[in-house]
């Protein structure tokens, strides 16, 4: 039995250098979408790698709205150490000294000066892309693995629900067929009686009357629609069993099912058939909602 995949999922992955000085984290989220719609948000230092990241994801995913975030972290050993901003410190010292002279309070202490904002600055070094690049791809691959696993698990759950609903559709089709089979002769008899009531005695052409009754009855015959509806159900089961990217195929089959049950409703005058047809339509709509999530 083939694998059915959902388009909804979440995955995360990380990779770091052997010395644990640089760590890359990738997060991917996906929801249903008609085509692959990929949106990436990378750390500024990783912008040059975005085309390679995008290509990596596109090789693994074909449908869904996917958003991804890739960040790089560096430990204290690699992050920028604080450095005295001499220009700012000099200006602070000059102005504080002027203030002290105005108030005759003596020289400004180092403790007071050290509390001034912006006295120190630190700049983190730009990551080496030759070093970070393999980490980014490893993190993205790990996130994709995690995402695909979740999408597969969700797909199995959806497939089980779809099969349950398909079996119910099969049962409803059986009931419609049973009512239709038992009512064909009754329909002919009712039509014949109505036609005879409208005609004056002695003016009935039995051969012509029989032909017209048959034609009218056949217009309400739903045998072909039931056969096609069963065929669509069988193809739906086969697609689920085959697995793979079946979302578009299943959606098409549901459209055809909806068309057949609409025809059955319009042709039939039996309240029992119409009641079951409404149930079929409701189940087809529930199936359609579920199928929208399949790749």
Phi and psi in degrees as a GROMACS rama.xvg file:
@    title "Ramachandran Plot"
@    xaxis  label "Phi"
@    yaxis  label "Psi"
@TYPE xy
-72.777  165.367  UNK-2
-90.0143  129.822  UNK-3
-101.86  133.727  UNK-4
-118.358  133.031  UNK-5
-83.9214  159.517  UNK-6
-94.1771  -2.14416  UNK-7
-98.8077  128.739  UNK-8
-178.248  173.947  UNK-9
-142.679  139.449  UNK-10
-148.068  146.068  UNK-11
-138.662  152.246  UNK-12
-155.924  156.323  UNK-13
-144.271  158.994  UNK-14
-151.085  148.501  UNK-15
-144.936  161.597  UNK-16
-70.2003  162.038  UNK-17
-60.5053  -32.4559  UNK-18
-84.9695  -0.951768  UNK-19
59.9553  30.2239  UNK-20
-91.7213  -21.9518  UNK-21
-131.509  131.298  UNK-22
-131.012  134.129  UNK-23
-114.789  135.099  UNK-24
-124.079  132.261  UNK-25
-122.387  136.166  UNK-26
-129.385  130.879  UNK-27
-126.226  136.006  UNK-28
-128.754  142.922  UNK-29
-140.561  145.99  UNK-30
-133.318  175.036  UNK-31
-68.4939  145.051  UNK-32
-161.11  149.749  UNK-33
-65.5767  -38.4919  UNK-34
-127.823  -179.803  UNK-35
-79.7432  117.886  UNK-36
-120.288  101.918  UNK-37
-106.312  126.115  UNK-38
-124.702  121.779  UNK-39
-115.93  142.366  UNK-40
-126.719  107  UNK-41
-108.251  152.245  UNK-42
-58.2551  147.656  UNK-43
-54.8892  -34.8034  UNK-44
-69.8901  -13.5766  UNK-45
-108.02  8.98092  UNK-46
-56.9991  -37.4775  UNK-47
-64.3857  -22.2042  UNK-48
-89.527  -6.86831  UNK-49
-57.4891  -43.016  UNK-50
-58.2841  -40.3582  UNK-51
-67.405  -38.1128  UNK-52
-64.3382  -44.9532  UNK-53
-60.3237  -44.6351  UNK-54
-62.03  -37.8563  UNK-55
-61.7844  -45.6277  UNK-56
-68.779  -40.9516  UNK-57
-65.0943  -26.0797  UNK-58
-71.9809  -23.539  UNK-59
-101.396  -30.1205  UNK-60
-119.615  141.596  UNK-61
-119.425  -21.1679  UNK-62
-140.086  156.482  UNK-63
114.927  155.448  UNK-64
-92.7024  110.816  UNK-65
-114.754  130.677  UNK-66
-117.981  138.036  UNK-67
-134.023  145.636  UNK-68
-128.176  128.572  UNK-69
-126.756  120.552  UNK-70
-123.285  152.682  UNK-71
-121.183  135.255  UNK-72
-121.807  144.985  UNK-73
-125.681  144.883  UNK-74
-76.4987  174.306  UNK-75
-60.2445  -29.6477  UNK-76
-65.2987  -29.4552  UNK-77
-101.111  -19.743  UNK-78
-72.651  158.828  UNK-79
-66.4402  133.946  UNK-80
-83.2037  149.94  UNK-81
-63.4724  142.486  UNK-82
-133.611  135.655  UNK-83
-63.8241  129.517  UNK-84
-87.3943  93.7632  UNK-85
-59.8405  -41.9178  UNK-86
-61.9367  -44.586  UNK-87
-66.5956  -44.4369  UNK-88
-60.5693  -42.1481  UNK-89
-62.8259  -42.2495  UNK-90
-66.6289  -43.0347  UNK-91
-56.9599  -48.9642  UNK-92
-60.1187  -42.2577  UNK-93
-63.4907  -48.1275  UNK-94
-70.2474  -37.6894  UNK-95
-66.2831  -35.5278  UNK-96
-65.9612  -39.3318  UNK-97
-61.9887  -41.0378  UNK-98
-63.3837  -41.1113  UNK-99
-64.6269  -39.1276  UNK-100
-66.6702  -37.3799  UNK-101
-63.5873  -35.7598  UNK-102
-97.6037  3.43043  UNK-103
51.22  47.2927  UNK-104
-106.17  1.96876  UNK-105
90.9755  -178.425  UNK-106
-65.8448  153.995  UNK-107
-78.8895  133.807  UNK-108
-82.8078  156.861  UNK-109
-63.2164  -32.6184  UNK-110
-61.659  -42.2244  UNK-111
-66.0735  -44.8652  UNK-112
-64.342  -37.0386  UNK-113
-67.2406  -20.5142  UNK-114
-84.5265  -3.71004  UNK-115
-72.2107  136.253  UNK-116
-69.1897  149.384  UNK-117
76.0173  13.2779  UNK-118
-71.9273  -30.4711  UNK-119
-120.25  151.076  UNK-120
-134.052  153.885  UNK-121
-144.618  138.458  UNK-122
-126.373  120.296  UNK-123
-71.0167  138.475  UNK-124
-66.6645  146.873  UNK-125
-71.0141  129.682  UNK-126
-61.5488  145.413  UNK-127
-78.4808  114.532  UNK-128
-63.1656  -29.835  UNK-129
-65.3348  -31.6118  UNK-130
-84.4274  -41.4565  UNK-131
-79.8323  -30.4404  UNK-132
-51.3813  -52.9504  UNK-133
-61.3648  -33.3033  UNK-134
-65.9298  -41.3808  UNK-135
-61.0368  -47.5243  UNK-136
-65.0692  -37.1923  UNK-137
-65.9503  -40.6141  UNK-138
-66.3585  -41.4301  UNK-139
-64.2141  -42.5498  UNK-140
-60.8339  -41.9758  UNK-141
-64.403  -40.7424  UNK-142
-65.5369  -39.0179  UNK-143
-64.5707  -41.9037  UNK-144
-58.9333  -45.6375  UNK-145
-64.9029  -42.8984  UNK-146
-63.6269  -46.0045  UNK-147
-65.2992  -35.1838  UNK-148
-63.2964  -43.9517  UNK-149
-67.0745  -39.4176  UNK-150
-65.5668  -35.2945  UNK-151
-68.4078  -42.8656  UNK-152
-62.7659  -44.2438  UNK-153
-63.8592  -37.4148  UNK-154
-63.4154  -39.859  UNK-155
-62.0596  -40.4478  UNK-156
-64.736  -43.8772  UNK-157
-63.6148  -42.4342  UNK-158
-62.1342  -40.114  UNK-159
-63.6174  -41.2178  UNK-160
-66.3563  -39.4946  UNK-161
-62.9923  -41.4365  UNK-162
-64.4748  -39.1034  UNK-163
-61.6782  -44.4442  UNK-164
-69.4116  -34.0807  UNK-165
-65.1224  -40.263  UNK-166
-62.5883  -38.3752  UNK-167
-63.6873  -40.5897  UNK-168
-61.4174  -38.3953  UNK-169
-63.2656  -40.695  UNK-170
-65.8181  -41.0457  UNK-171
-65.4996  -36.9848  UNK-172
-64.9234  -39.4729  UNK-173
-59.8543  -42.1537  UNK-174
-66.1806  -41.6488  UNK-175
-62.4544  -43.8445  UNK-176
-63.8879  -39.2655  UNK-177
-62.9988  -43.146  UNK-178
-65.5754  -42.1774  UNK-179
-65.2229  -41.0309  UNK-180
-65.1996  -41.9292  UNK-181
-74.7715  -14.9029  UNK-182
-105.004  -3.37712  UNK-183
-62.1662  -47.2252  UNK-184
-67.1833  -36.8915  UNK-185
-63.8982  -36.9273  UNK-186
-63.8957  -43.72  UNK-187
-61.0022  -43.4584  UNK-188
-64.8486  -41.8115  UNK-189
-65.0745  -40.8001  UNK-190
-64.249  -42.6881  UNK-191
-61.3779  -43.9131  UNK-192
-64.0715  -40.2649  UNK-193
-66.1377  -41.2775  UNK-194
-65.4983  -41.8901  UNK-195
-64.5297  -35.1708  UNK-196
-65.1729  -30.5818  UNK-197
-81.5398  -16.9966  UNK-198
-101.838  150.145  UNK-199
-76.1504  147.69  UNK-200
-54.7211  139.93  UNK-201
86.3795  -6.14761  UNK-202
-106.105  10.951  UNK-203
-86.5408  119.839  UNK-204
-89.6486  103.576  UNK-205
-58.083  -41.6031  UNK-206
-66.4267  -45.4146  UNK-207
-66.0616  -39.7484  UNK-208
-62.2889  -43.6797  UNK-209
-62.5664  -40.3257  UNK-210
-64.2942  -46.5128  UNK-211
-62.9897  -40.8923  UNK-212
-62.2613  -42.2784  UNK-213
-63.6994  -44.0817  UNK-214
-61.7527  -44.4157  UNK-215
-64.0793  -41.4922  UNK-216
-64.6942  -37.1834  UNK-217
-69.4438  -28.8147  UNK-218
-62.8144  -27.6616  UNK-219
-95.9026  4.70121  UNK-220
-74.4017  129.213  UNK-221
-112.499  18.2733  UNK-222
-58.8782  -47.7691  UNK-223
-63.1667  -40.3774  UNK-224
-63.8503  -39.0094  UNK-225
-65.6758  -41.5799  UNK-226
-61.1732  -45.0331  UNK-227
-67.6065  -37.317  UNK-228
-62.2089  -42.1615  UNK-229
-64.0107  -38.5076  UNK-230
-63.2437  -41.5349  UNK-231
-64.6526  -39.0705  UNK-232
-62.706  -43.0249  UNK-233
-64.0197  -42.5276  UNK-234
-65.0405  -33.7811  UNK-235
-64.2283  -47.5068  UNK-236
-60.0015  -43.2057  UNK-237
-62.1691  -40.7427  UNK-238
-64.2299  -41.2658  UNK-239
-63.0048  -41.3597  UNK-240
-66.936  -36.2149  UNK-241
-71.1088  -38.2803  UNK-242
78.3353  -165.438  UNK-243
87.2716  -156.471  UNK-244
-85.4584  94.3754  UNK-245
-110.632  -1.48507  UNK-246
-54.8847  -48.6102  UNK-247
-66.1526  -41.909  UNK-248
-61.4655  -45.8428  UNK-249
-66.2597  -37.6622  UNK-250
-63.7995  -39.3876  UNK-251
-63.0967  -44.2227  UNK-252
-62.4583  -37.2116  UNK-253
-66.3091  -36.803  UNK-254
-61.8862  -40.8459  UNK-255
-68.0258  -39.4677  UNK-256
-59.9471  -43.9591  UNK-257
-62.3615  -38.2682  UNK-258
-63.7024  -43.8737  UNK-259
-66.6409  -42.0316  UNK-260
-71.3903  -29.6185  UNK-261
-64.9515  -41.2307  UNK-262
-64.9471  -41.7209  UNK-263
-59.6695  -43.4772  UNK-264
-63.5674  -41.4229  UNK-265
-72.4445  -28.8449  UNK-266
-81.4797  -32.728  UNK-267
-89.2223  143.221  UNK-268
-109.849  -0.250688  UNK-269
-81.0252  127.398  UNK-270
-64.2491  -33.567  UNK-271
-64.7773  -44.126  UNK-272
-64.631  -43.3628  UNK-273
-62.2401  -39.9253  UNK-274
-61.8228  -46.9999  UNK-275
-68.4383  -32.5217  UNK-276
-62.9567  -38.3193  UNK-277
-62.1673  -41.7609  UNK-278
-62.4469  -39.8891  UNK-279
-62.6194  -44.2628  UNK-280
-59.8341  -41.5873  UNK-281
-63.1203  -42.2634  UNK-282
-68.2511  -37.3385  UNK-283
-61.938  -40.323  UNK-284
-66.0751  -38.8436  UNK-285
-64.5745  -40.15  UNK-286
-62.9359  -41.0031  UNK-287
-61.2823  -41.1555  UNK-288
-62.0692  -40.9844  UNK-289
-70.0952  -41.3315  UNK-290
-63.9199  -28.3946  UNK-291
-58.7428  -21.3711  UNK-292
-90.7737  -4.70253  UNK-293
-90.8764  141.411  UNK-294
